[in-house]
Amino acid sequence: MPRTLVAKALLSFIALTLAWPITAYGAEALPLAKFEKQIYSQGGEDGVIEKIFELIEPTQRFAVEFGAGDGLHGSNVRRLYEQGWRGLQIEGNPAAFKMLVENTKVFPGVVNLNAWIWPGNIEHLFEEVGVPADLDFLVIDIDSNDYWIWKVIHDFRPKLVQIEYNAAFAPPVSAVVRYHPMNHADSTDYYGASIQALYELGKKKGYELVHASENGVNLFFVAEKYFERFGIADNSPEAFYRAPAFGYMKGGRAPNGRGWLPAESKGPLSYPGGQVGKVFVSPPRLAEVPALP
């Protein structure tokens, strides 16, 4: 090959190499959305989890999920248990818990608890079961006080956190349901927290956002020391926000009109002995968030 052609080819290779985003480990920095795959999970979470643990080698091979549902449909951890992982699953609904026990009896390393989670008991439950402080994976999905539960987990440092977000509120709105121990889902958008609020909480806790599921349901955060492995240039809420691909075609308050009906479309939450008024607050000021137009 003539020298001029060799030189041109070399320059082209260098240019492509510099332009090609790579992680610190030499892997191509592809958006994790390309790896979404559903086996048991609600959406494509199974494939994303698999890819993340290719980039972050698990050490304890221990996962925690709450609420765990029936341990089969919509499970984010069952695939890991099939690969020999140990874990803790917490479910508050007695009927779902009964199915959870039945569906996971083939996994001797998995402990199931029928418990109602609140900020004052979560780390105590972890300690009772013997959850490793450096567990690999934590899934928070209780359709209510998710933000407040993650906020108080200090002594346990999972490498990966998956948490549901409230896609009714697009960034930069920071909205969180006001804490009440009896908060629960009622088929409205009164649950959880916006992507902006969870992003800011993750930053304070030493975690970086690496993926938002395409259906507008779950966020994935990794401990900040692993973030460079993903080759992500912009992990801002604006870059990652996905409007809901579920719920009503019209009537939700999300920018695309989808999702659950606004919280104010139904009355307060009821529970034996009282009611819970529905109020969104905005950390850290805890001021009420006005309804979107």
C-alpha positions, -999 to +999 in steps of 0.1 A: +000+000+000+014+035-009+027+055+021+001+082+014-028+057+017-012+042+049-010+077+064-046+085+055-058+052+069-038+058+101-052+093+105-088+080+099-083+053+125-070+078+151-100+101+144-125+074+148-108+062+180-110+096+195-146+101+185-158+067+197-170+070+233-155+043+255-155+036+292-124+034+313-125-004+307-124+000+269-161-010+264-182+009+240-204+035+258-237+024+244-270+037+259-283+011+283-317+014+265-302-009+238-300-037+264-335-036+277-349-071+278-378-086+296-377-120+312-395-115+345-393-077+350-421-052+343-403-038+313-367-041+300-351-041+334-338-076+332-315-068+303-303-035+318-294-052+352-275-079+333-255-053+314-247-032+345-233-062+363-211-069+334-196-035+340-197-037+378-186-071+390-208-083+419-190-093+450-216-105+475-241-116+448-269-104+472-300-085+461-329-069+480-363-060+465-393-044+481-422-046+473-415-079+458-450-088+447-455-125+439-418-130+432-425-139+396-444-114+376-426-081+375-397-094+395-364-075+390-343-101+409-357-135+400-333-138+371-304-132+395-316-159+419-317-183+391-280-176+387-273-185+423-276-151+440-289-147+476-314-121+486-341-106+507-376-099+494-401-078+514-438-076+505-465-060+526-496-075+510-505-108+527-520-124+495-491-114+474-467-126+501-483-160+501-476-164+464-441-149+469-432-177+493-445-204+470-428-189+439-394-186+455-392-218+476-368-232+450-342-206+461-327-216+494-306-184+497-336-161+495-354-148+527-390-135+524-405-111+548-442-100+551-437-065+564-448-029+560-417-007+553-412+027+568-380+048+574-377+037+610-376+000+604-358-007+571-322-009+583-334-029+613-350-054+590-317-056+570-297-063+602-321-090+614-318-109+581-281-104+578-280-083+546-244-075+537-235-038+542-220-039+507-248-057+490-248-055+452-284-046+443-313-028+459-347-024+443-372+001+458-407-002+445-435+004+470-455+030+450-455+056+478-427+065+502-399+053+480-379+085+482-381+086+520-370+050+524-339+055+502-331+087+520-327+070+554-306+040+542-271+049+554-253+019+567-260-003+536-243+007+504-255-012+473-235-009+442-267-005+421-300+010+431-332+007+410-360+029+421-394+038+406-399+074+397-430+095+391-429+105+355-459+128+358-434+155+367-408+163+341-375+181+351-368+205+365-398+200+388-387+184+421-418+167+436-421+141+463-452+128+481-453+143+516-443+116+540-470+097+559-466+061+572-499+051+556-492+064+521-502+039+495-510+036+458-545+045+447-542+044+409-534+081+407-501+098+403-498+103+441-467+082+446-429+083+448-408+112+435-399+130+403-367+122+384-353+156+395-359+149+432-343+114+430-314+126+410-306+152+436-310+127+464-288+103+446-261+129+443-262+136+480-259+099+488-230+094+464-248+078+435-250+087+398-279+082+374-270+058+345-304+048+330-341+056+329-363+028+315-379+035+282-414+030+297-410+059+321-410+037+352-376+030+368-343+048+374-309+031+378-282+046+400-247+033+406-222+042+433-203+072+420-169+053+419-183+031+391-199+059+370-169+064+347-173+028+335-205+038+316-190+065+295-220+088+300-213+124+291-246+139+303-266+121+330-289+151+339-326+146+346-333+164+313-312+139+293-327+108+310-363+117+316-388+095+298-425+104+297-448+075+309-457+049+283-484+035+306-517+045+320-543+066+303-538+079+267-552+112+279-558+127+313-524+123+330-504+154+339-472+142+323-461+162+292-474+136+269-508+134+287-502+098+298-496+081+331-521+079+360-548+105+366-537+134+388-537+129+425-564+155+430-588+135+407-596+113+437-601+121+473-576+115+502-561+082+509-581+061+533-568+035+558-584+019+588-587+046+613-581+077+592-572+094+560-541+109+544-542+142+526-524+143+493-496+169+491-464+170+470-434+186+486-402+198+470-369+189+488-351+204+505-375+233+511-405+209+515-427+236+499-458+224+482-454+219+445-481+235+424-501+214+400-488+215+364-512+230+338 
